[in-house]
Amino acid sequence: MGRMDSLDFIELVEQRKKGRLRVYLGFAAGVGKTYRMLKEGHSLQKRGADVAIGLVEPHGRKETAAIIEGLEVIPRKKYEYRGIVVEEMDLDAILARHPQVAIIDEVAHTNVPMCRNRKRYQDILELLDAGINVICAFNVQHLESLTDLVKEAANVKVRETIPDPFLKQADQVVTLDLTVEDLLLRLREGKIYDEDKVPWALEHFFRKENLDTLRELTLREVVENLERIVSKDRASDKIHKRSVASDRVMVCVTSGSPQAHNLLSRGSRMAGRLNTHWFVVYVETPKESPLRIDAQAQRGLLDIMNRAGDLGAEFVKLHSKDPVTAVVDFANSHSVKHIVMGYSHQPWWKRIYGGSFLFRILRYSASFDLYIISTPEQKGEEIQ
């Protein structure tokens, strides 16, 4: 299943000067993302395309290592970091070589500090800007907006993430619809990890219920990308443009909100489904001026600003004694239809008689769709 299936990737390559992006999206290690990328590289090369491997990780899998043969591999660059030698993708070497198509694995990877870009997806964006087409791969749990959902549904905490706008700009998104049963069979046969690691994997990340959840998320993500491209085509119609403009999303945050990351994830997913612009709005009241909030709250606000940017939102800071009025006025003036906010944990009597933000904004609910999010604390297995 893929986005823009009617167009061959090599046809897309020939249509514009900026590089095209094709993403293989999987739900777990071992589904065959890297193998399929390399197989496609061979196919493109046979058809006359100039293909080179920017970086591929075989992870000791014989099938993957064997299919690398016959494709040019651009050597990695070595760095000394914390007393050890680390190999990273050589971005400058790829830019200098300038292949027509570069194959790049492990998109969520964080580079060592000496590299020009902090994350590998940023390296890919630089290659695209230089006119190099990229075929890459990663697993769905690394999408920034899904980390909270993955933690809640699959009890897995993901450290290495990719901002959603990266996937949204892909020209094609392809999933390998391997069944969970087939993946578990590959695992037990030693085709994914060494045999001594298989029992641990089966008891942790590779539990069937985890894989079922991640596979469902992957299929849903690909479908949403297909719908997004259809929506973009419709956006050329002026009537549709007007309807989209009035369907914007706004997430309300405070400096010390423990729910902020989950709220941003929900807002990002909603804006992605609607294919619309979205805002993260913070109202600085006199009580929350920089001189009155502590350093931890200020760091929390900075973290919210950075994550909002990573997810493709426009961060807006308003100044007002009355946050409800400020939020409602902003929503009305910026064509916001959907407002996402956290559930107040104040006692019920304070919420009613004290006039909480939620109770006050409900008076304006006829003008907006309100989404009240409550997130229980959960612990989970951590993966990169």
VOTI-406274 format. One record per residue: residue in three letters; x, y, z of N, C-alpha, C, O in turn. Coordinates in steps of 0.2 Angstrom, whole numbers, plus 5000, padded with zeros to 4 digits. Example, Ala and Ser with C-alpha at 12.3 -4.5 7.8 and 13.67 -1.06 7.14 Angstrom:
<mikols>
ALA506649725039506249785039506649845039507149835042SER506449895035506849955036506450005039506750065040
</mikols>
This chain:
<mikols>
MET500449945000500050005000500450065000500950065004GLY500350114996500850174996500450234994499850234991ARG500750294995500450354993500650364986501250354984MET500150394982500250404975500550344971501050344967ASP500150294972500350224969500350224961500750194958SER499950274958499950274951500550304948500650294942LEU500950334952501650364949502150314951502250304957ASP502650294946503250264948503650314951503750374949PHE504150284956504550334959505050364955505250424955ILE505250334950505750364945505450414941505750464938GLU504750404940504450464936504350524940504450584938LEU504250514947504250574951504950604952504950664952VAL505450564951506150594952506250644946506650694947GLU505950624940506150664934505650734934505750764929GLN505250744939504750794938504950864941504650914939ARG505450864945505650924948506350924951506650874951LYS506650984952507350994954507450974961507950944962LYS506950994965507050974972506950894973506550864970GLY507350864978507350794978506650764980506350804984ARG506550704978505850674980506050624986506650604987LEU505550614990505650574996505150514996504550524995ARG505350454997504950394997505150365004505750355005VAL504650345008504750325015504450255015503850235013TYR504850205017504550135019504450135027504850145031LEU503850135028503550135035503450065038502950035035GLY503750045043503649985046503349985053503250045056PHE503149925056502949925063503449895068503249895074ALA503949865066504449835070505049815066505049815060ALA505549805070506249775066506049705063505649665066GLY506349695057506249635054505649625049505649575046VAL505349675048504749675043504949675036504649655032GLY505649695035505849695028505949765025506049765019LYS505949815029506049885026506749895022506749915017THR507249875026507949885023508049845017508249865011TYR507749785017507849735011507449765005507749765000ARG506849785006506449815001506749874998506749884992MET507049925002507349985000507949964995508049984989LEU508349914997508949894993508649854987508949864981LYS508149814987507949784981507649834976507749834970GLU507349894979507149944974507749984971507650004966GLY508249984975508850024973509149984967509350014962HIS509149914967509349874962508949884955509149894950SER508249884957507849894951507849964948507849964942LEU507950014952508050084949508750084945508750114940GLN509250054948509950054944509850014938510150044933LYS509549964937509449924931509049964926509149954920ARG508650014928508250054923508650124922508350164919GLY509250124924509750184922509850234927510150284926ALA509550234933509550284938510250274942510550214942ASP510550334944511150334948511050324955510750374958VAL511150264958510950254965511550234969512050204967ALA511550264975512050254980511750244987511250274988ILE512050204991511850194998512250245002512850245003GLY511850285005512050335010512250305017512750315020LEU511750265019511950225025511350165026510750185025VAL511650105027511150055028511450015034512049995034GLU511049985038511249945044510949875043510349865044PRO511349825041511149755040510949725046510549675046HIS511249745052511049715059511149645059510849605062GLY511749625055511949555055511449505051511549445052ARG510949535048510549495044510849475037510949515033LYS510849415036511249385030510849405023511249425019GLU510249405023509849425017509949495016510049515010THR509949545021510149615020510849625017510949665012ALA511349595020512049605019512149575011512549615008ALA511849525009511949495003511649544997511949554992ILE511049574998510749614993511149684992510949724988ILE511549704997511949764996512449754990512649804987GLU512649694989513149684984512849714977512249694975GLY513249744974513049774967512849844967512749874962LEU512749874973512549944974513149984977513549954982GLU513250044975513850084977513650104985513150124986VAL514150094989514050114996514550174997515150164997ILE514250234999514750295001514950275008514650275013PRO515650275009515950265015515750315021515550375020ARG515650285027515450325033516050365035516650355033LYS515850415039516350465042516550445049516050425053LYS517150445051517350415058517450485062517750525061TYR517150475069517250525074517450495080517250435082GLU517850525084518050505090517650545095517650605096TYR517250505099516750535104516750495110516650435110ARG516850525116516950495122517350435123517250385126GLY517950445119518450395120518350335115518750285115ILE517850335111517750275106517650305099517550365098VAL517850265094517750285087517050275085516750215085VAL516650325082515950315080515950325073516250375070GLU515550285069515450295062514750325061514250305063GLU514750385057514150415055514050415047514550415044MET513450435045513350445038513750505036513750555039ASP514150505030514550555028514050605024514050595018LEU513750655027513350695023513650735017513450735012ASP514250765019514650805014514850755008514850775002ALA515050695009515250645004514650634999514750624993ILE514050625002513450614998513350674994513150664988LEU513350734997513250794993513750804987513550824982ALA514350784989514850794984514750744978514850754972ARG514650674980514450624975513850644971513850624965HIS513350664974512650684971512350634967512250644961PRO512250574970511850524966511150544964510950594968GLN510850514960510150534958509750514964509250544965VAL509850454967509450424972509950394977510450364976ALA509850424984510150394990509750354994509150374995ILE509950294996509650255001509850265008510450255009ILE509450275012509650295019509150255024508550265024ASP509550225029509150185034509150225041509550275042GLU508850195046508850225053508750295053509150335056VAL508150325050508050395050507950425057508150485057ALA507750395062507650425069508350435072508350455078HIS508850405070509550415073509750485075509650525071THR510050485081510350545083511150545082511450505084ASN511350595078512050605076512450625082512250645087VAL513150605082513550635087513650705087513550735081PRO513850745092513750815092514250845087514150905085MET514750815084515250845080514850845073515150885068CYS514350815071514050815065513650885064513450915069ARG513550905058513250965056512550975059512251025062ASN512150915058511450915060511350865066511750815066ARG510950875070510850835076510550775074510650725077LYS510050775070509650705068509750695061509950735056ARG509750625059509850605053509250625048509350635042TYR508650635050508150665046508250735044508050745038GLN508650765048508850835045509450825040509450875035ASP509850775040510350765035509950755028510050775023ILE509350715029508950695023508650755020508650765014LEU508450805024508150865022508650905018508450935013GLU509250905020509750945017509950905010510050945005LEU509850845010509950815003509450824998509550834992LEU508850825001508250844997508350914994508150924988ASP508550964998508551034996509151034991509151084986ALA509650994991510150994986509950954979510350954975GLY509350934979509150894973509250824973509150794967ILE509450794978509550724978508950684981508650704986ASN508650634977508050594979508250544984508850514984VAL507850534989508050494995507450434996506850454995ILE507650374996507250324999507450305006508050285007CYS507050305011507250295018506750255021506250235018ALA506950235027506450185031506450205039507050225041PHE505950195042505950195049505250165051504850145047ASN505250155058504650115061504150175064504350225066VAL503450155064502950205065503050235072502850285073GLN503250195077503350215084503750275085503750305090HIS504250285080504650345080504350415078504650465079LEU503750415076503450475074503250515081502950485086GLU503450575081503450615087502750615090502650605096SER502150625086501550635089501250565091500750565094LEU501550505090501350445092501650415098501450365101THR502150455100502550425106502050415112502150365116ASP501650455114501250455120500750395118500550355123LEU500450395112499950335111500250275111499950225114VAL500950265109501250205109501450185116501350125118LYS501650235120501750215127501150185131501150145135GLU500550225129499950205132499650135130499450095134ALA499650125123499350065120499850005120499649945121ALA500550015119500949955119501449955125501849915125ASN501450005129501850005135502550015133503049975136VAL502750055128503350065126503550135125503150175123LYS504150155128504350225128504850225123505350195123VAL504750275118505250285113505650345114505450405115ARG506350345113506750395114506950435108506950495108GLU507050395102507250425096506650445092506250395090THR506550505090505850525087506050565081506550595080ILE505550565076505550605070504950645070504350625071PRO504950715069504350755068503950735063504150715057ASP503250745064502750725059502850755052502750725047PRO503050825052503050855046503550825041503450825035PHE504050785044504450745039504150695035504250695029LEU503650655038503250605035502750645030502650615025LYS502450695032501950735028502250755022501850765017GLN502850775021503150795015503350745010503650755005ALA503350685012503550625008503050625002502450635002ASP503350604996503050604990502650534989502150524986GLN502950484993502650414993502850385000503350395003VAL502350355003502350315009502150245008501550235006VAL502550195009502450125008502550085014502950095018THR502050045015502049995021502149925019501849905014LEU502549885023502649815021502149775025502249775031ASP501549755023501049725026501149655028500749605027LEU501749645032501849575035501449565041501249605045THR501149505041500749485047501149485053501749465053VAL500849495059501149485065501449415066501949395068GLU501049365064501249295064501849275060502249245062ASP501849305054502449295050503049325053503649305053LEU502949385056503549425059503849385065504449375066LEU503349355069503549315075503949245073504349225076LEU503749225067504049165064504749185062505249145063ARG504849235059505549265057505949275063506549255063LEU505649295068506049305075506249245078506849235079ARG505849195078505949125081506449085077506849045079GLU506549105070506949075066507649105066508149085062GLY507749155070508349195070508549235065509149255064LYS508049255061508149305055508149375057508349415053ILE507949395063507949465066508549475071508949525070TYR508549435076509049435081509349375082509149315080ASP509949375085510349315087509849265092509449295095GLU509949205091509549155095509449175102508949165106ASP510049195105510049205113509649265115509449275120LYS509449305110509049365111508349355110507949405112VAL508149305107507449295105506949285111506449315111PRO507149245116506649245122506549305125505949325127TRP507049355126506949415129506449455124506049495127ALA506649455118506249495113505449475113505049515113LEU505349415114504649385114504249405120503649415120GLU504649415126504349435132504249515133503949535137HIS504549545128504549625129504249655123503649655122PHE504649685118504349725113503949685108503449705105PHE504149615107503849575102503249535105503149485102ARG502949555110502349525112501849535107501749595104LYS501349485106500949495100500449555101500349585096GLU500249565107499749625108500149695106499749735103ASN500749695107501149755105501149765098501049815095LEU501349705095501449705087500749725084500749755079ASP500249695086499549705083499449785084499149815079THR499549815089499449885090499849925085499549975082LEU500449915085500949945080500749935073500849985069ARG500549875071500449865064499749905062499749935057GLU499349905067498749945066498850025065498550055060LEU499350045069499550115069499850135062499750185059THR500250085060500650095053500150095047500150145043LEU499650045047499150045042498750115042498650145037ARG498550135048498150195048498550255046498350305043GLU499250255048499650315046499750315038499650375035VAL499750265035499850265027499150285024499150325019VAL498650255027497950285025497850355025497650385021GLU498050385031498050455032498450495027498250545025ASN499050465025499450505020499150495014499150545010LEU498750445012498450445006497850495006497750525001GLU497550495011496950545012497250615011496950665008ARG497850625014498150695014498250715007498150775005ILE498550675003498650694996498050704992498050754988VAL497550674993496850684990496650754992496350794988SER496650764999496450835002496850884999496550944997LYS497450874997497850934994497650944987497651004985ASP497450894984497150904977496550944977496450984973ARG496150924982495450964983495651034984495251084983ALA496151044988496251114990496351164985496351224986SER496451144979496551184973495851224971495851274968ASP495351194974494651214973494551274978494651264984LYS494351334976494251394981493751374986493851404992ILE493251344985492751334990493051284995492951305001HIS493451234993493751194998494251235002494351225008LYS494551274999495051315003494751355008495051365014ARG494151385007493851425012493651375018493651395024SER493451315016493151275022493751245026493751245032VAL494351235023494951215026495151275031495351255037ALA495151335029495351385032495051395039495251425044SER494351375039493951385045493951325049493551315054ASP494451275048494451215052495051205055495351145056ARG495351255058496051255061495951225068495451225071VAL496551205070496651175077497051215082497551245080MET496851225088497251255093497251215099496751185102VAL497851215102498051175108498251225113498651265112CYS497851225119497951275124498451235130498351185132VAL499051275131499451245136499651295142499551355141THR499951275147500151315152500851295154501151245151SER501251335157501951325158502151265162502651235161GLY501751245167501851185171501451125170501351085174SER501151125164500651075162500951005162501450995157PRO500850955166501150885165500850855159501050795156GLN500250875156499950845150500150875143499950855138ALA500650925144500750965138500950915132500750925126HIS501450875133501650825127501050785124501050785118ASN500650765128500050725126499650775122499350755117LEU499450835124499050875121499350895114498950905109LEU499950905114500350925107500250865102500150875096SER500350805105500250745101499550745098499450725092ARG499050755102498350745100498250805095497950795090GLY498450865096498350915091498650905085498450925079SER499250875085499650865078499250815074499250815068ARG499050755078498650705074498050735071497850715065MET497650775075497050805072497150855066496850845061ALA497650895067497850935061498050895055497950915050GLY498450845056498650805051498050775047498050765041ARG497550745051496950715048496550765044496250755039LEU496550825047496150885044496550915038496250955034ASN497150905038497650935033497551015034497451045029THR497651035040497551105041498151135046498451095049HIS498151205046498651235050498451225058497851225059TRP498951225062498751225069499151265074499751285072PHE498851285079499251335084499351295091498851255093VAL499851315094499951305101499951365105500351405104VAL499451375109499351445112499451445120499251405123TYR499951485122500051495129499851565131500151615128VAL499551575136499351645138499751665145499651625150GLU500151715144500551735150500151785154500051845152THR499851765160499551815164500051845169500651825169PRO499851895172500351925177500651875182501151885184LYS500251825184500451775188501051725185501451695189GLU501051725178501451685175502051725171502351695166SER502151785173502651825170503351795172503451755177PRO503851805167504551765168504851785175505251745178LEU504651835178504951855185504551815191504851815196ARG503951785189503651755194503551675194503451645199ILE503751655188503751575188504451555189504951585187ASP504551495192505251465193505551445187505251435182ALA506151425188506651405182506351335179506351325173GLN506051295183505751225180505251245176505151215170ALA504751285178504151305174504451335167504151325162GLN504951375167505251415161505551365157505451365151ARG505851315160506151255155505551215152505651195146GLY505051205156504451165153504151205147503951175142LEU504151275148503851315143504251315136504051305131LEU504951315137505351315132505351245128505351235122ASP505251195132505151125129504551115125504551085120ILE504051145128503351155124503451185117503251165112MET503851245117503951285111504351245106504151245100ASN504851205109505251165104504851115101504951095095ARG504451075105504151015103503551045098503451005093ALA503251095099502751125095503051135088502751115083GLY503651165088503951175081504151115078504051105072ASP504351065082504550995079503950965075503950935070LEU503350975078502750945076502350985071501850965068GLY502651045069502451085063501851135066501551165061ALA501851145072501351195074501651265075502251275075GLU501151315075501451385076501251405083500751405086PHE501851415087501751435094501651505095501951545092VAL501051525099500851585100500851605107500551565111LYS501151655109501151685116500751745117500851795113LEU500151745121499751795122499851825129500051795133HIS499751885129499751925136499051945138498751985134SER498851925144498151945146498051925153498351875156LYS497651965156497451955163496851895163496851865168ASP496551895158496051845157496151795151496051805146PRO496451735153496651685148496051665144496151645138VAL495451655146494851635143494751685137494651665131THR494651745139494451795134495051795128494851805122ALA495651795130496251795126496151735121496251745115VAL496051675123496051615119495451615114495451605108VAL494851635117494251645113494351695107494151685101ASP494651755109494751805104495251785099495151795093PHE495751745101496251725096495851675091495951675085ALA495551625094495151575090494751605085494751585079ASN494351655087493851685082494251725077494051725071SER494751755078495151795073495551755069495851775064HIS495751685071496151645067495751585064496151535062SER495151585064494751535060494851465064494851415060VAL494851465070494951405074494351365075493851405077LYS494251305073493651265074493751215080493251195083HIS494351195081494451135086494951165091495451185090ILE494751155098495151175103495251115107494851075110VAL495951105109496151045113496451075119496851115119MET496251045125496451065131496451015136496150965135GLY496851025142496950965147496350975152496051025153TYR496250915155495750915160496050945167496550925169SER495650985170495851015176495850965182495350925183HIS496350965186496350915192496150955198496350925204GLN495851015198495651045204495051015207494650975203PRO494951025213494250995216493651015212493651075210TRP493150975212492550995208492251065211492051095207TRP492251075217491951135220492351195217492051255216LYS493051195217493451245214493251255207493251315205ARG493151205203493051215196492351245195492351285190ILE491851235199491251265198491151335201491051375197TYR491351345207491251405210491851455209491751515210GLY492451425208493051465206493051485199493451535197GLY492651455195492651485188493251455184493651495182SER493351395184493951365180493951385173493451395170PHE494551375170494651395163494151345159493851375154LEU494051285160493651235157492951255157492551265152PHE492651275163491951295164491851355161491251365158ARG492251405161492151465158492151465150491751495147ILE492651425147492651415140492051375137491951385131LEU491751335142491151295139490651345137490151325133ARG490651405140490051445138490151465130489651485127TYR490751455128490851475121490851415116490951415110SER490651355119490751295115490251285109490451245105ALA489751335108489351325102489751355096489651335091SER490351385097490751415092491251365090491551375085PHE491451325095492051275094491851205095491351195099ASP492251155093492251095095492851085101493451095099LEU492651065107493151065112493350995113492850945113TYR493950975114494250915116494650915122495150945123ILE494350885127494650885134495050815135494750765135ILE495650825136496150765137496350755144496650805147SER496350695146496550675153497050615152496850565148THR497650615154498150565153498350535160498650575164PRO498250475161498550445167499250425166499550415160GLU499650435172500350415171500450345170500150305174GLN500950325166501050255165501850245164502150295162LYS502050185166502750165165502750125159502350085158GLY503350125155503350075150504050055148504550085151GLU504150005144504849985142505150045137504750065133GLU505750055138506050105134506450085128506850035129ILE506350105122506750085116506950145113506750205114GLN507450145109507750195105507350205099507450255095
</mikols>
